[in-house]
């Protein structure tokens, strides 16, 4: 396994801005191509209970994501 020392870090603001830009592109692309999408970030409270570090889900957060995805799948497309 190759390892390297991490010497560059970015502020939360930079990471949040990048993630928001990615989210915007994904949602716009889904809309353009008629693909159903869901903004999980808007559905899951940004708390220590749900996230370890603003990005990675805790076990509780993971269970909540699984429940939301399961509900979306079993309820069918939003337009139906």
C-alpha positions as a Markdown table, in Angstrom:
| # | Residue | x | y | z |
|---|---|---|---|---|
| 1 | Unk | 0.0 | 0.0 | 0.0 |
| 2 | Unk | 1.3 | 3.4 | -0.9 |
| 3 | Unk | 1.1 | 6.1 | 1.8 |
| 4 | Unk | 1.8 | 9.8 | 1.8 |
| 5 | Unk | 1.9 | 12.4 | 4.4 |
| 6 | Unk | -1.0 | 14.8 | 4.1 |
| 7 | Unk | 0.3 | 18.4 | 4.0 |
| 8 | Unk | -2.6 | 20.3 | 2.5 |
| 9 | Unk | -5.8 | 20.9 | 4.3 |
| 10 | Unk | -8.9 | 22.9 | 3.3 |
| 11 | Unk | -11.3 | 24.8 | 5.5 |
| 12 | Unk | -14.8 | 23.6 | 6.0 |
| 13 | Unk | -16.0 | 26.5 | 4.0 |
| 14 | Unk | -14.0 | 25.5 | 1.0 |
| 15 | Unk | -15.2 | 21.9 | 1.2 |
| 16 | Unk | -18.9 | 23.0 | 1.7 |
| 17 | Unk | -18.7 | 25.2 | -1.3 |
| 18 | Unk | -17.2 | 22.4 | -3.4 |
| 19 | Unk | -19.8 | 20.0 | -2.3 |
| 20 | Unk | -22.6 | 22.5 | -3.0 |
| 21 | Unk | -21.3 | 23.0 | -6.5 |
| 22 | Unk | -21.1 | 19.3 | -7.1 |
| 23 | Unk | -24.7 | 18.9 | -5.7 |
| 24 | Unk | -26.0 | 21.7 | -8.0 |
| 25 | Unk | -24.4 | 20.0 | -11.1 |
| 26 | Unk | -25.8 | 16.6 | -10.2 |
| 27 | Unk | -29.3 | 17.9 | -9.6 |
| 28 | Unk | -29.3 | 20.0 | -12.8 |
| 29 | Unk | -28.0 | 17.0 | -14.8 |
| 30 | Unk | -30.7 | 14.8 | -13.4 |
| 31 | Unk | -33.4 | 17.3 | -14.2 |
| 32 | Unk | -32.0 | 17.8 | -17.8 |
| 33 | Unk | -32.1 | 14.1 | -18.5 |
| 34 | Unk | -35.4 | 13.4 | -16.7 |
| 35 | Unk | -33.8 | 11.3 | -14.0 |
| 36 | Unk | -35.4 | 11.2 | -10.6 |
| 37 | Unk | -33.1 | 12.6 | -7.9 |
| 38 | Unk | -33.3 | 13.3 | -4.2 |
| 39 | Unk | -31.3 | 15.8 | -2.2 |
| 40 | Unk | -30.3 | 13.7 | 0.8 |
| 41 | Unk | -28.4 | 16.6 | 2.3 |
| 42 | Unk | -31.6 | 18.5 | 2.7 |
| 43 | Unk | -33.3 | 15.5 | 4.3 |
| 44 | Unk | -30.7 | 14.7 | 7.0 |
| 45 | Unk | -30.0 | 17.1 | 9.8 |
| 46 | Unk | -26.3 | 18.1 | 9.9 |
| 47 | Unk | -25.7 | 17.0 | 13.4 |
| 48 | Unk | -23.1 | 14.9 | 15.3 |
| 49 | Unk | -25.7 | 12.2 | 15.6 |
| 50 | Unk | -25.9 | 11.8 | 11.8 |
| 51 | Unk | -22.3 | 12.7 | 10.7 |
| 52 | Unk | -18.9 | 12.1 | 12.1 |
| 53 | Unk | -17.3 | 15.0 | 10.3 |
| 54 | Unk | -19.9 | 16.7 | 8.1 |
| 55 | Unk | -19.4 | 14.1 | 5.3 |
| 56 | Unk | -19.3 | 10.6 | 6.7 |
| 57 | Unk | -22.4 | 9.1 | 8.2 |
| 58 | Unk | -22.5 | 7.7 | 11.7 |
| 59 | Unk | -24.3 | 4.4 | 12.2 |
| 60 | Unk | -27.5 | 6.3 | 13.1 |
| 61 | Unk | -27.0 | 8.6 | 10.1 |
| 62 | Unk | -26.5 | 5.6 | 7.8 |
| 63 | Unk | -29.7 | 3.9 | 9.1 |
| 64 | Unk | -31.6 | 7.1 | 8.5 |
| 65 | Unk | -30.3 | 7.3 | 4.9 |
| 66 | Unk | -31.2 | 3.7 | 4.3 |
| 67 | Unk | -34.8 | 4.4 | 5.6 |
| 68 | Unk | -35.2 | 7.4 | 3.3 |
| 69 | Unk | -33.9 | 5.5 | 0.3 |
| 70 | Unk | -36.1 | 2.5 | 1.1 |
| 71 | Unk | -39.1 | 4.8 | 1.4 |
| 72 | Unk | -38.4 | 6.4 | -2.0 |
| 73 | Unk | -37.9 | 3.1 | -3.7 |
| 74 | Unk | -41.1 | 1.5 | -2.2 |
| 75 | Unk | -43.2 | 4.6 | -2.9 |
| 76 | Unk | -42.3 | 4.7 | -6.5 |
| 77 | Unk | -41.3 | 7.7 | -8.6 |
| 78 | Unk | -42.3 | 11.2 | -7.3 |
| 79 | Unk | -44.2 | 11.9 | -10.5 |
| 80 | Unk | -46.4 | 8.7 | -10.3 |
